[in-house]
Amino acid sequence: MSEQSYVRTEMLSEQPAPLGQTGMLKWMRENLFSSIMNSIMTVVSFAVIILVLMQLIPWMMQPSWVSGSLRQCLDDPNIDGACWGVIRDRFNQLMYGFYPHAEQWRPNLAVVLMLVAVAPVLFDKLPRKMVWFSAIYPFLGAWLLWGGSAWTPILVVAGFAIGYIAFKMLHNMVGNMAMIGAVLAAVIWWLYGIGSVSAWLHSMLPIGIEAVPSSQFGGFMLSMTIGISGIALSLPIGIVLALGRQSDMFIIKTLSVGYIELIRGVPLITLLFVASVLLNFFMPPGTNFDLILRVIIMVTLFAAAYMAEVIRGGLAALPVGQYEAADALGLDYWKSMRLIIMPQALKISIPGIVGSFIGLFKDTTLVSVIGLLDPVGLIRTIQGSAEWNGLVWELFLFVSLLFWLFCFSMSRYSMYLERKLQTSH
Amino acid sequence: MSQVEQKEVDRSGMEVSDETAIEIINMNKWYGDFHVLKDINMVVNRGERIVVCGPSGSGKSTLIRCINRLEEHQKGDIIVDGTELSSDLKNIDKIRSEVGMVFQHFNLFPHLSILENCTLAPIWVRKTPKKEAEEIAMHFLEKVKIPEQALKYPGQLSGGQQQRVAIARSLCMKPRIMLFDEPTSALDPEMIAEVLDTMVQLAEEGMTMIVVTHEMGFARKVANRVVFMDQGQIVEQNSPEQFFDNPQSERTQLFLSQILGH
């Protein structure tokens, strides 16, 4: 027994790691050449990559930027590959569709202002007062794009004030049911009130910019308009639906489940056709409900159903103790959702939420099916023109690059956000 | 189970008043068809420290969870601080803000710092100004001896530290009653002592406490009544001296021989 008894008198201090455990060579040995099989795969993969690039790069590096038509490209002995002239020739169209040239500063300004508006939402280090600009941006941005009387966006905002007043007035009489009255009042105002009041105010005090009808919208601008509106609107609706699905109240739960299952079970194209054809039947005669607006509503409703399921996953992943702790502290339902449950559930769902956003943004290309000229719709138009008939790869590559840039930055942002919200160590 | 036994407990502040803090009358609860709590009758006076013990599944956790309505009872009455627990949400939120609760698994909010964990409820429920809430929070974090961790997140703390934060978080609401649901069961032996010390300190200041625990050393030193439950019923309640040295019911004797016998 005596050999096995041992008493340590001094604790050991920390030592640096042995040499050769860090650096480039070690990384390559571990990751690329760790076994014979792995080494073969590494060599073969590099060979394939180099082979592809050897074909692709010469095809892309062509002095064809100035060409005015596909014929010119084919006739030019210096050009043997991509005909990039089409991008230069049709760049404006791919970006703005048929938006009037003189007014194109408006979408540009709208994009710049949008970056200012989303900045405080994306980065919490910016001053909180900027959120006020984010709140008015949707109305300002829409007015910049569609133009018309400056009174219209102001009256749309007034709809919220009307809803609020209706809520205050009804609250004393029917309690929380006043919410329904408030929503009704605002919707009636938006559907029937705005048109005539706006026209009347405009005749008294005409302030405004030239109106651009939806039919002239197109290109990447159209994708951005639909995609960003859909993204911004589907998240809050999705949150409400996810909470509704978890609710103890039978009717709210049934409605939420019914909505989610119905919308998820229908292809988006069907909904877009409903938007373009059917929806007008349900509107009061004489109301002219803008096609792009209808598409935005459909895309939003569609994405919201998916969003709700993604967020429900996040809610399900939270330990029940979080709900109990919030309850035990005396927080009411909405406060515990807002302060405790949602911040954590949304954090868990970030990959899924961004996945839905990216899916939604790419799905905007489906609007070409109902005749809207998004970049994909324009590709067909351009291919049908006399100058560029027969051109395939260049346009698709360019449009893919545009979408990829947008989606990749969303994906990078979500990774940044996940790292930032990591609080476990 | 003898972590607190080395220290002398100062009983000077532990006076029990005649005022009733909690009254439970003929309370019954079912999970579906399963009758978990049967005819519970219990009066807790202000300043009393009650330890509830019993085998697992005896309904002791369910009992204290009924007191702040984390569980709903189906029959009988529970009156907390003069307010009757009914399905009226206003009453429930009022009682919850007066009754602090500490859980077995701490249930700190992982997305908030320690300080934010402690200030959240005072700010949003009590409408305390942020600065004042932070002062209160620091006061209680000092009391549980971890003010230096205020800006860290729960995930960076040890289990014992997290549980002490959980106690501080409840205290920030200045509750009149504290419920402890097996506060040391998820902790390593080394950390149990620090949590029990905090609870002893709280008892010395005269807090009304109901503690579900298996720490019999704590019960003997601090409690002025031990309640033994089995199969959803209160089998025996007595002063700790009587309870441990001279248990009356056979069921209690068996239980005590099992948990003290090794």
Chai-1 contact restraints between the chains, C-beta under 6 A:
chainA,res_idxA,chainB,res_idxB,connection_type,confidence,min_distance_angstrom,max_distance_angstrom,comment,restraint_id
A,G321,B,H105,contact,1.0,0.0,6.0,A-B,restraint_1
A,G321,B,N107,contact,1.0,0.0,6.0,A-B,restraint_2
A,E324,B,L70,contact,1.0,0.0,6.0,A-B,restraint_3
A,A325,B,N107,contact,1.0,0.0,6.0,A-B,restraint_4
A,A328,B,N68,contact,1.0,0.0,6.0,A-B,restraint_5
A,A328,B,R96,contact,1.0,0.0,6.0,A-B,restraint_6
A,A328,B,M101,contact,1.0,0.0,6.0,A-B,restraint_7
A,L329,B,A121,contact,1.0,0.0,6.0,A-B,restraint_8
A,G330,B,D93,contact,1.0,0.0,6.0,A-B,restraint_9
A,G330,B,R96,contact,1.0,0.0,6.0,A-B,restraint_10
A,G330,B,S97,contact,1.0,0.0,6.0,A-B,restraint_11
A,G330,B,V125,contact,1.0,0.0,6.0,A-B,restraint_12
A,D332,B,D93,contact,1.0,0.0,6.0,A-B,restraint_13
A,K335,B,W124,contact,1.0,0.0,6.0,A-B,restraint_14
A,I340,B,F109,contact,1.0,0.0,6.0,A-B,restraint_15
A,P343,B,H111,contact,1.0,0.0,6.0,A-B,restraint_16
A,Q344,B,H111,contact,1.0,0.0,6.0,A-B,restraint_17
A,T423,B,Y153,contact,1.0,0.0,6.0,A-B,restraint_18
A,T423,B,G155,contact,1.0,0.0,6.0,A-B,restraint_19
A,S424,B,G155,contact,1.0,0.0,6.0,A-B,restraint_20
